[in-house]
Amino acid sequence: MADNDRKPDAAGADINPGSRESLRKAADELLKADRAARRRAAAEDADAYAAFEDQNDADQDEGAVFGDMDTDSAAAGSIIAEEIEAIQAENTDMKDRLLRLAADMENLRRRTQREVGDAKSYAIANFARDMLGVTDNLRRAIEAVTAEQREGADDVLKNLLEGVELTEKSMLSTMERHGVKQLAPEGERFDPNFHQAMFEVPNPEVPNNTVVQVVQAGYSIGERVLRPAMVGVAKGGPKQAATDAEPGPPNAEAEKDA
């Protein structure tokens, strides 16, 4: 045991001083290398952490930017929606105005067309009414000569009567070309819109309210009455058939204008 305990000392005694110095230098080099490696690792970790912090800050900034962009987009969308709604309301109002204007223009066109037509048809109404007196006088002149007088008349009187009759026919033809028509309703159903009853004639052979005599002829221009026909109406006969259509009443305003 004693021998064994002395061996290490003997072995340590055998290491020369140069080897010890070499071992010490090698250990120092290892320590230096280890410290350098630790410093490099620490530096790399610091750079990585700094880069991580920078990226985190960038992400936060980008998130803030996108958040602002989302807020701005929402506000812009709301403004656009309001503008679209306003434009649609304006479009609806404009469409309604155009429809009303088109309807007014159509009514104006129809009214103008009717007034122009009335002006063409009834421009001579007053003149035609004044000429009715001339036509009546011609008829009175013809009726003043009885049938017996006509048969016994000489050539002069016959030629005079024929001239008056031709004048009356020419007058009626000219007035008819301008829209003035004579109303000779004998045998027709009495129409208060165009006829004026002067008396009643008891006659059971013809239907009731039938015109049996024309005292004075009436005249119309277009759809207006210039002068109603003065007539005698049958009374006491059978009633008119229910299927007979009653003529419509004349335009009161039109008669006033005429």
ABEGO torsion letter per residue (X at the ends): XAAAAAAAAAAAAABBAAAAAAAAAAAAAAAAAAAAAAAAAAAAAAAAAAAAAAAAAAAAAAAAAAAAAAAAAAAAAAAAAAAAAAAAAAAAAAAAAAAAAAAAAAAAAAAAAAAAAAAAAAAAAAAAAAAAAAAAAAAAAAAABBAAAAAABBAAAAAAAAAAAAAAAAAAAAAAAAGBBBBBABGBBBBAAABBBABBBBBAABBBGBBABBABBBBBBEABBABBBBBBBBBGBBBBBAABBBBBBBBAAAAAAX
